[in-house]
Amino acid sequence: MEPSAIHPIAQRLLRLEPDELPVLRVTRDAMAHWAGRLDDVDASRLADMVLRDPLMCLRTLQHVSASIGRRLANPVQTVTAALVLTGIEPFFRNFSQLTALEDRLADQPKALAGALETIKRAHCAARIAAAFAVYRQDDDAELLHQAALLHDFAGLLLWWEAPGVALDIRRRQREDERLRSADAQRALLGCDLTWISRELLEHWGLAAVVREAARALDEDGPAAQTVRYAVRIARHLDKGWHHPAIADDLREAGRLLNLGPDGVASLVRGVL
């Protein structure tokens, strides 16, 4: 894609570095809390905290990839592995200065609500992806949970960096229910957020396995399908179980899981 065709706001997103990303206020406060109690925290507890925050998840993975990734025979794929390799004290030293998303958007309540809705949807998708993976006895359940959590991170960055554009995209879609998200994004940004996410992940040097799993677009294998269906179901559930696309989502996911639509619905309800 030619840079001249991309809106300046999209170019601004593409120039972001991981250490500029905000985190949730609860993440910042938890980090401050545990920094004074290092003997009481371990990699598992930290991983649980990091995986509640998509942007902290990205920052953790990128830091480990950049700092020690080249010395490893195999790339770091998950937050848990990243924390084990980093160590507790170095982790807190590396992330001692964090900006809260809520502080940045404090004077823009609609944008903050949009950002928090995006995070809520990401958590929903992650739980569904993990449930599907566990049901399929997939050994990469943690990676697929993580991939679904990160799937819409560029949309979250848009709420933070350009809330007016994010609000405009949402307004256009509400006015025209047939308008696809990608089309609205291209109209305002000159590209879609999926493309921006790919470019950022490439620029940040995240491990290829994580990058491909987070995309979950080009491949048609069971892992990609797991993430794709989880993200789609979570997006449609934003409108409630009565959304007309839910029936198709459940039927298609059922083919992956070898379950009927009612069985898939029960599985989804069980983790939400």
C-alpha positions in Angstrom: 0.0 0.0 0.0 1.3 3.4 -0.9 2.0 5.6 2.2 0.5 8.6 0.3 -2.9 6.8 0.2 -3.0 6.4 4.0 -4.6 9.1 6.2 -2.2 10.9 8.6 -4.0 9.3 11.5 -3.3 5.8 10.2 0.3 6.9 9.7 0.4 8.0 13.3 -0.8 4.6 14.4 1.9 2.9 12.3 4.6 4.9 14.1 3.5 3.8 17.6 6.1 2.0 19.6 5.2 -0.6 22.2 6.5 1.4 25.1 4.1 4.2 24.2 1.0 2.0 24.6 -1.3 2.6 27.6 -2.6 -0.1 29.9 -5.7 -0.4 31.9 -5.7 1.5 35.2 -6.3 -1.8 37.1 -3.1 -3.1 35.5 -1.0 -0.1 36.4 -2.3 -0.2 40.0 -1.7 -4.0 40.3 1.8 -3.5 39.0 2.4 -0.9 41.7 0.9 -3.1 44.3 3.0 -6.2 43.5 6.2 -4.2 42.9 6.5 -3.9 46.7 5.7 -7.6 47.3 7.9 -9.5 45.0 8.2 -12.5 47.3 4.4 -13.0 47.0 4.1 -13.0 43.3 5.0 -15.6 40.6 4.9 -15.9 36.8 1.5 -17.6 36.9 -0.1 -14.8 38.9 1.5 -12.2 36.7 0.4 -13.9 33.6 -3.2 -13.9 34.8 -2.9 -10.1 35.3 -1.2 -9.4 32.0 -3.8 -11.5 30.1 -6.6 -9.3 31.4 -5.2 -6.4 29.4 -4.6 -6.7 25.7 -2.1 -3.8 25.4 -0.1 -5.0 28.4 -0.1 -8.4 26.8 1.4 -6.9 23.6 4.0 -4.9 25.6 5.1 -8.0 27.5 5.5 -10.1 24.4 7.3 -7.4 22.4 9.7 -6.7 25.2 10.8 -10.3 25.6 11.0 -10.8 21.8 13.2 -7.7 21.5 15.4 -8.3 24.5 16.1 -12.0 24.5 14.3 -13.4 21.5 17.3 -13.6 19.2 19.2 -15.7 21.8 16.5 -18.4 21.8 16.3 -21.5 19.6 12.5 -21.2 19.5 10.5 -18.0 19.6 8.6 -16.9 22.7 4.9 -17.6 22.0 2.9 -16.9 25.1 2.8 -14.5 28.0 3.5 -17.2 30.6 6.7 -18.2 28.7 7.7 -14.6 28.4 7.4 -14.0 32.1 9.3 -17.1 33.0 12.2 -16.1 30.7 12.1 -12.5 31.9 12.1 -13.1 35.7 10.0 -11.3 38.3 12.3 -8.5 39.3 13.4 -7.6 35.7 9.7 -7.6 34.6 8.8 -4.9 37.2 11.9 -2.9 36.4 11.0 -2.9 32.7 7.4 -1.8 33.3 7.8 0.7 36.1 6.3 3.7 34.2 2.9 2.9 32.8 0.2 5.3 31.4 -3.5 4.4 32.1 -5.9 4.3 29.2 -8.6 5.8 31.5 -6.5 8.8 32.3 -5.8 9.6 28.6 -9.5 9.4 27.8 -10.8 10.9 31.1 -12.3 13.9 29.3 -13.9 11.8 26.5 -16.3 9.5 28.2 -17.8 8.2 24.9 -14.4 7.2 23.6 -13.5 5.6 26.9 -16.7 3.6 26.8 -15.8 2.5 23.3 -12.3 1.4 24.3 -13.6 -0.5 27.3 -16.3 -2.2 25.1 -13.5 -3.3 22.7 -11.5 -4.8 25.6 -14.7 -6.5 26.9 -15.3 -8.0 23.5 -11.6 -9.2 23.3 -12.0 -11.0 26.6 -15.2 -12.6 25.4 -13.5 -13.8 22.2 -10.5 -15.1 24.2 -12.6 -17.1 26.5 -14.6 -18.6 23.6 -11.4 -19.5 21.7 -9.9 -21.2 24.8 -13.1 -23.1 25.3 -13.1 -24.3 21.7 -9.4 -25.2 21.9 -9.9 -27.2 25.1 -12.9 -29.0 23.7 -10.8 -29.9 20.6 -8.0 -31.0 23.0 -5.7 -28.5 21.2 -2.3 -28.2 22.9 -2.1 -24.5 21.9 -5.1 -23.4 23.9 -3.2 -20.7 25.7 -1.8 -19.3 22.4 -5.3 -19.3 20.8 -6.7 -17.5 23.9 -4.0 -15.0 23.5 -4.5 -14.6 19.7 -8.2 -13.9 20.1 -7.4 -11.4 22.9 -5.1 -9.5 20.6 -7.2 -9.8 17.4 -8.6 -6.3 17.6 -5.8 -4.5 19.3 -5.5 -1.9 16.4 -9.1 -0.9 17.1 -8.2 -0.4 20.7 -5.3 1.8 19.7 -7.6 3.9 17.5 -9.8 4.7 20.4 -6.8 5.8 22.3 -4.9 7.7 19.6 -7.8 9.1 17.5 -11.1 8.8 19.5 -12.9 11.1 17.1 -12.3 8.8 14.2 -13.3 5.7 16.2 -16.5 7.4 17.1 -17.1 8.4 13.5 -16.7 4.8 12.3 -19.2 3.6 15.0 -21.7 6.4 14.0 -21.5 5.5 10.3 -22.2 1.8 11.1 -25.1 2.6 13.3 -26.6 4.8 10.6 -26.0 2.1 8.0 -26.3 -1.5 9.4 -25.0 -2.9 6.1 -21.8 -1.0 6.3 -18.9 -3.3 7.1 -16.3 -2.3 9.6 -13.4 -2.6 7.1 -15.2 -0.4 4.6 -15.9 2.3 7.2 -12.2 2.2 8.3 -10.9 2.5 4.7 -13.2 5.4 4.0 -11.7 7.3 7.0 -8.2 6.0 7.2 -7.3 4.9 3.7 -6.7 1.3 5.0 -8.4 -1.1 7.4 -7.3 -1.8 10.9 -6.5 -5.4 10.1 -3.8 -4.1 7.7 -2.5 -1.7 10.4 -2.3 -4.6 13.0 -0.2 -6.7 10.6 2.1 -3.8 9.9 2.6 -3.0 13.6 3.2 -6.6 14.5 5.8 -6.9 11.8 7.4 -3.6 12.9 7.5 -4.6 16.5 9.2 -7.9 15.7 6.9 -10.2 17.5 7.5 -13.9 17.1 6.2 -15.3 13.8 4.0 -17.9 15.5 2.3 -15.2 17.6 1.9 -12.9 14.6 0.3 -15.6 12.4 -2.0 -16.8 15.2 -3.1 -13.2 16.0 -4.0 -12.7 12.3 -6.0 -15.9 12.0 -7.1 -14.7 8.6 -5.1 -16.4 5.8 -5.0 -20.0 7.0 -8.0 -22.3 7.1 -6.6 -24.8 9.6 -8.4 -25.6 12.9 -6.3 -23.0 14.9 -7.2 -20.2 12.6 -10.8 -21.2 12.5 -10.9 -21.4 16.3 -9.8 -17.8 16.6 -11.9 -16.6 13.7 -15.2 -18.1 15.0 -14.5 -16.9 18.5 -13.9 -13.4 17.4 -17.0 -13.4 15.1 -19.3 -14.8 17.9 -18.0 -12.3 20.4 -18.6 -9.5 18.0 -22.2 -10.6 17.2 -22.9 -11.2 20.9 -22.4 -7.5 21.5 -25.9 -7.2 20.1 -27.2 -10.1 22.2 -28.1 -13.7 21.4 -30.9 -12.5 19.2 -28.4 -11.2 16.6 -29.4 -12.8 13.2 -25.8 -13.9 12.4 -25.4 -15.9 15.6 -27.2 -18.9 14.1 -24.7 -19.1 11.2 -21.8 -18.6 13.6 -22.9 -21.5 15.8 -23.5 -23.7 12.8 -20.1 -23.0 11.3 -18.3 -23.4 14.6 -20.1 -26.6 15.1 -18.5 -28.1 12.0 -15.1 -27.4 13.5 -16.1 -28.9 16.9 -18.3 -31.7 15.6 -21.1 -30.3 17.6 -24.6 -29.2 16.8 -25.5 -25.4 17.2 -27.1 -26.0 20.6 -24.0 -27.7 21.8 -21.8 -24.8 20.6 -24.2 -22.3 22.3 -24.0 -24.3 25.5 -20.2 -24.3 25.4 -20.1 -20.5 24.8 -22.6 -19.8 27.5 -20.6 -21.8 29.9 -17.5 -19.5 29.6 -19.3 -16.2 29.5 
